[in-house]
Amino acid sequence: MSLVRKRSVKIAGHSTSVSLEDPFWQILSDIAAEQKRSLNLLIEEVDAGRGEDENLSSALRVFVLHSLLAKCMG
């Protein structure tokens, strides 16, 4: 079972904490590297696109899932 890790990120100039399991952090880092952008910028973009009632950690998990599905579907 994977541990939940809390990391501090800056969104719109403000620090916030995000809690995710290690595999999600790893895949987010991989996606950011593939897109030649920082992990923080990727998280900011996901944050900007999430719904008002959607938790950032949940939005990041869904983003990872959609990214992996898109890769699988080619």
C-alpha positions in Angstrom: 0.0 0.0 0.0 1.3 3.4 -0.9 1.8 6.2 1.7 0.1 9.6 1.3 2.7 12.3 1.0 2.0 16.0 1.7 3.9 18.5 -0.4 3.8 22.3 -0.4 3.2 23.9 -3.8 2.7 27.5 -4.9 -0.5 28.4 -6.7 -1.1 32.0 -7.8 1.7 33.0 -5.5 0.3 31.3 -2.4 1.6 28.2 -0.7 -0.8 25.3 -0.2 -0.4 21.7 0.7 -1.4 18.8 -1.5 -1.7 15.2 -0.2 -1.3 12.4 -2.8 0.0 8.8 -2.8 3.6 8.3 -4.1 2.5 6.8 -7.5 0.5 9.9 -8.2 3.4 12.2 -7.4 5.6 10.1 -9.6 3.3 10.2 -12.6 2.7 13.9 -12.2 6.4 14.4 -12.2 6.7 12.3 -15.3 4.0 14.2 -17.1 5.6 17.5 -16.2 9.0 16.3 -17.5 7.4 15.1 -20.8 5.8 18.5 -21.2 9.0 20.3 -20.3 7.4 22.2 -17.5 7.7 22.3 -13.8 5.6 20.2 -11.5 4.4 23.3 -9.9 3.2 24.8 -13.2 1.4 21.6 -14.1 -0.4 21.6 -10.7 -1.3 25.3 -11.2 -2.9 24.4 -14.6 -4.9 21.6 -13.1 -6.0 23.9 -10.3 -7.1 26.5 -12.7 -9.3 24.0 -14.6 -11.0 22.4 -11.6 -14.5 23.0 -10.4 -15.2 25.3 -7.4 -16.4 22.3 -5.3 -13.6 20.0 -6.4 -10.7 19.2 -4.1 -7.3 19.8 -5.6 -5.9 16.4 -4.6 -8.9 14.7 -6.3 -8.5 16.9 -9.4 -4.9 15.8 -9.6 -5.8 12.1 -9.3 -8.5 12.5 -12.1 -5.9 14.4 -14.2 -3.5 11.5 -13.8 -6.2 9.0 -14.7 -7.2 10.9 -17.8 -3.6 11.3 -18.9 -2.9 7.6 -18.5 -6.1 6.6 -20.4 -5.2 9.0 -23.2 -1.8 7.3 -23.5 -3.3 3.9 -23.5 -5.9 4.8 -26.2 -3.1 6.3 -28.3 
